[in-house]
Each structure stands twice: as structure tokens, then as C-alpha cells.
Amino acid sequence: MGDLDGKVALVTGAASGIGRATSELLAERGARVCVVDRDTAGGGAVADAIGGIFVAADCGDTTDVDAAFARCEADLGGVDIAYLNAGIAIGVADITALDDETYHRIQRVNVDGVVYGARAAVRAMKRRGGGAIVATSSLAGIIAFPTDPVYDGGKHFVVGFVRSLAPTLEPLGITINTVNPGITDTNIIGRDAKDALDRVGFPVMPASQIAHAVLALVTSGVTGQCWVCQAGREPVPYTFRDVPGPRTGGTTSWPPEDAQ
Ligand SMILES: NC(=O)c1ccc[n+]([C@@H]2O[C@H](COP(=O)([O-])OP(=O)(O)OC[C@H]3O[C@@H](n4cnc5c(N)ncnc54)[C@H](O)[C@@H]3O)[C@@H](O)[C@H]2O)c1
């Protein structure tokens, strides 16, 4: 018996890394999992290992995403948990070296994929009477990341999108949050970077640590939060600073009088 008995989870980017670890944990806790990835061999193997189903899909393609959610509903009876996690990095720091193909390749999965996934999830969860959505942003969704500014911008998009959707989804019984991992030991960081981090003793998290943050988010009932995950720490909801409000009549101090 697990805390997710009777629940159905759809996980994108589930063939490896964080998505795979999360699929395994959700299944271990009793959920039936729909493993979604463009990697057919890897995704099929994960689904077989956890007794789930696999749907091959390109998360940057709206038809594929809708079809994956439809398969999940048809085969597993609905969608209670959607973990929108598929993503790539491009590592292009020099904006003059960014070609259009590379730009669109990352935007379509890291940005479009989250929008298409959230839309399909909300449609399915309305039919179910509620649910929990989590999207994988990144620490790069909160801080600057000069080695991959397009990746950073996409992850900031995920933060703003999720926080903005949360109030509209709350009355429907649907929560939506992000996980914002620091450096995690998966294929995306590459072997060379991992070796370099190991050499300087920089702590790199196992993917299972992010999986536990996702599990905590989908069972907590919170919404509109962005949970920072760092090595050796509990996940921490990021606190966004309030912005200065406008000044009201008579108290304006800007622009200076001599500039008016
Ligand atoms: N590993 C890190 O340090 C780190 C840190 C912060 C955020 N993230 C984010 O975590 C998420 C998962 O990445 P990971 O670290 O597990 O890397 P990963 O490369 O191990 O896994 C990514 C998965 O997404 C799949 N995928 C990529 N493009 C796809 C597409 N168009 N359609 C369907 N599937 C697609 C891949 O096949 C792969 O299985 C990504 O969104 C990534 O940006 C990773």
C-alpha cells in the first residue's frame, strides 16, 4: 500500500534522469505511471520496469502531447498527477553564435512543451475533478546562468507561467508548482562537466532527490510555489520579493521636478 494508491501519473522526459527517478518513486508509492518520452527504447524500459505504460511523444509537438494524455486517460482511467519535466540545454553563451534551428529546438520543448502539457493536463484533470501538476524549471529559472542564456530564459518562463496559472486553477482543485533543481547527476550535464565538478568537490544531487521533492509537492496541496532543490538540503519554497508599488497622488518623487 502506498500514499498514491489509485492515482495515475503522467511523466514527460521519463526515459532518463529526473523523470525516470520520479516515475520510479511514484510507482513505488502506488501510482500507475504513463511514461512519456521521445526516447522509445529508454522510455519503454522504464515503463516495463515499473509496470507502467509508455507513450512515445515529442513534447514540443502539440498533437503528440494531446495524444499522450488521451492514451493515459484511455488506458489508465484519467490523470491525477502530471509532471512536465522533458527538457534540453544548448550551452550557447555567445548570442551571435545562436542559429535559428538551435533556438527553436530548445524553445519547443522547454517552453512550448510546458504550455502544451499544462493545457492537456488541466483539460484531463477537469474531467477527473482535480489534480496536481509540477513542471521542472531550474535554479536557472530564478538566477542568471550566463553559460546558457536561452535555457535560462525558458526556465524563467516556466516559473512565471506556473505562478500565473496557479490562482486560476485553484478553484478547479488543481495545484501547479515547479521544482527548481541545482546541478543534478543526469545526462543533461554531460560526463565532462560531472567529472570537473567532482574534481573540485562540488556536490551534485542524485536524481532521486528531485523525485522526492516532486512527490512532496503533489501530496502537499500547496500551489503556485517554486521549490529550490540543492544538494544536502530539504526543498525550500523560493520567496519572491515584493515589487515596489506605484506612489499615489502628491507623493511622487520621480521624475525630478526639473526633468518635467
Ligand atoms: N540535471 C540538472 O542538473 C538539471 C538542473 C535543473 C533542471 N533540470 C531539468 O530537469 C529536466 C530533466 O532533465 P534531466 O536532468 O533528467 O536530463 P536527461 O537528459 O537525463 O533527461 C531528459 C529527458 O527528456 C527527454 N526529452 C528531451 N526532449 C524531449 C522532447 N522533445 N520530447 C520528449 N522527451 C524529450 C529526453 O529523451 C530525456 O529522457 C529538464 O527539464 C532539465 O532542464 C536539470
The ligand as a Tripos MOL2 file, in Angstrom:
@<TRIPOS>MOLECULE
LIG
   44    48     1     0     0
SMALL
NO_CHARGES

@<TRIPOS>ATOM
      1 N1         20.3100   17.7630  -14.3690 N.am      1 LIG1
      2 C1         20.3450   19.0040  -13.9410 C.2       1 LIG1
      3 O1         21.3740   19.4900  -13.4020 O.2       1 LIG1
      4 C2         19.1120   19.8660  -14.0340 C.ar      1 LIG1
      5 C3         19.0440   21.0170  -13.2560 C.ar      1 LIG1
      6 C4         17.9040   21.8280  -13.3490 C.ar      1 LIG1
      7 C5         16.8820   21.4660  -14.1790 C.ar      1 LIG1
      8 N2         16.9710   20.3300  -14.9360 N.ar      1 LIG1
      9 C6         15.8520   19.9990  -15.8100 C.3       1 LIG1
     10 O2         15.4080   18.6910  -15.4960 O.3       1 LIG1
     11 C7         14.6440   18.1950  -16.5910 C.3       1 LIG1
     12 C8         15.0160   16.7340  -16.8260 C.3       1 LIG1
     13 O3         16.3390   16.6800  -17.2990 O.3       1 LIG1
     14 P1         17.4180   15.6340  -16.7420 P.3       1 LIG1
     15 O4         18.3790   16.4060  -15.9480 O.co2     1 LIG1
     16 O5         16.7470   14.4740  -16.1290 O.co2     1 LIG1
     17 O6         18.1620   15.2500  -18.1050 O.3       1 LIG1
     18 P2         18.0620   13.9510  -19.0260 P.3       1 LIG1
     19 O7         18.7240   14.3500  -20.2820 O.co2     1 LIG1
     20 O8         18.5730   12.7660  -18.2860 O.co2     1 LIG1
     21 O9         16.5000   13.7290  -19.2560 O.3       1 LIG1
     22 C9         15.7490   14.4990  -20.1470 C.3       1 LIG1
     23 C10        14.7040   13.6050  -20.7920 C.3       1 LIG1
     24 O10        13.8570   14.4310  -21.5960 O.3       1 LIG1
     25 C11        13.6540   13.7600  -22.8270 C.3       1 LIG1
     26 N3         13.3410   14.7310  -23.8690 N.ar      1 LIG1
     27 C12        14.1150   15.7390  -24.3250 C.ar      1 LIG1
     28 N4         13.4920   16.3910  -25.3090 N.ar      1 LIG1
     29 C13        12.2840   15.7930  -25.4760 C.ar      1 LIG1
     30 C14        11.1860   16.0210  -26.3450 C.ar      1 LIG1
     31 N5         11.1880   16.9970  -27.2770 N.pl3     1 LIG1
     32 N6         10.1040   15.2210  -26.2180 N.ar      1 LIG1
     33 C15        10.0810   14.2090  -25.3050 C.ar      1 LIG1
     34 N7         11.0940   13.9470  -24.4740 N.ar      1 LIG1
     35 C16        12.1850   14.7360  -24.5530 C.ar      1 LIG1
     36 C17        14.9580   13.0140  -23.1050 C.3       1 LIG1
     37 O11        14.8010   11.9640  -24.0470 O.3       1 LIG1
     38 C18        15.3230   12.5450  -21.7040 C.3       1 LIG1
     39 O12        14.7600   11.2760  -21.4280 O.3       1 LIG1
     40 C19        14.9130   19.1310  -17.7610 C.3       1 LIG1
     41 O13        13.8010   19.9910  -17.9360 O.3       1 LIG1
     42 C20        16.1180   19.9220  -17.2940 C.3       1 LIG1
     43 O14        16.1830   21.2000  -17.8900 O.3       1 LIG1
     44 C21        18.0630   19.5130  -14.8750 C.ar      1 LIG1
@<TRIPOS>BOND
     1     1     2 1
     2     2     3 2
     3     2     4 1
     4     4     5 ar
     5     4    44 ar
     6     5     6 ar
     7     6     7 ar
     8     7     8 ar
     9     8     9 1
    10     8    44 ar
    11     9    10 1
    12     9    42 1
    13    10    11 1
    14    11    12 1
    15    11    40 1
    16    12    13 1
    17    13    14 1
    18    14    15 2
    19    14    16 1
    20    14    17 1
    21    17    18 1
    22    18    19 2
    23    18    20 1
    24    18    21 1
    25    21    22 1
    26    22    23 1
    27    23    24 1
    28    23    38 1
    29    24    25 1
    30    25    26 1
    31    25    36 1
    32    26    27 ar
    33    26    35 ar
    34    27    28 ar
    35    28    29 ar
    36    29    30 ar
    37    29    35 ar
    38    30    31 1
    39    30    32 ar
    40    32    33 ar
    41    33    34 ar
    42    34    35 ar
    43    36    37 1
    44    36    38 1
    45    38    39 1
    46    40    41 1
    47    40    42 1
    48    42    43 1
@<TRIPOS>SUBSTRUCTURE
     1 LIG1         1 GROUP 0 **** ****
